[in-house]
Amino acid sequence: QKAKQQHEKNATQVNGTGGATPPGEYTGAAAQKSTVIGDSIAQGMAEAMGASKKYSKQGADVGEVRQFAEMAAAEGQIGGKNIVLSSGISNDTSQMAKVKELISYLKGQGAAGVQLMGTSVDRQDLSKMNPQLAALAKEFPGFVQFTGGFNASDKIHPNYANQVKVLQKMKRDALRLQQSLRLNSSTQQVTPQQAAANI
């Protein structure tokens, strides 16, 4: 429990804007490969990560991002992958219900997990999306890791190098915590006879 609290504190420190999902119980933590899907924020993230920009487009709304997700699924780029998702909500803030459908679709296609990008905290209409995205992530416990809102010099797009570090750290911390919890769990399950045999 203490380890989990420390990891939650660290997540808040990494993402100074707050709102990020604590790193425990993230199913995508161990996935070796990431697929980046979404709007112009996803394009920038893909470039910064050295990943394909094929499933992203500047100005894409949630409906268009869903089409990219379907294309990625058809090409075997969803199942077993960590999905970095910039949902398109920045391009149409009325489509939150469609973001939920999109995440459900990715889950149904066998994604290992979704790292759901937030929106700019420097533009009022976009900043209001972050609490809603955080609440949405909680509807998919363990499957969605909300990465929090971000500062944006142009009021829309993040510093991509910084955001890549945030996502990597959240994924890494979640993996470490899961390994730690597994280790503690297996230690607690040792019977007195097994413990005696190990002395």
Secondary structure, DSSP 4 states (H G I P E B T S, - for coil): -HHHHHHHHHHHHHSTT--PPPSSS-TTTT-S-EEEEESHHHHHHHHHHT---TTB-TT--HHHHHHHHHHHHHTT-SBTPEEEEE-SGGG-TT-HHHHHHHHHHHHHTTBSEEEE---BSSSHHHHTHHHHHHHHHHTSTTTEEE---B--TTSS---HHHHHHHHHHHHHHHHHHHHHHHHHHHHHT--HHHHHHH-
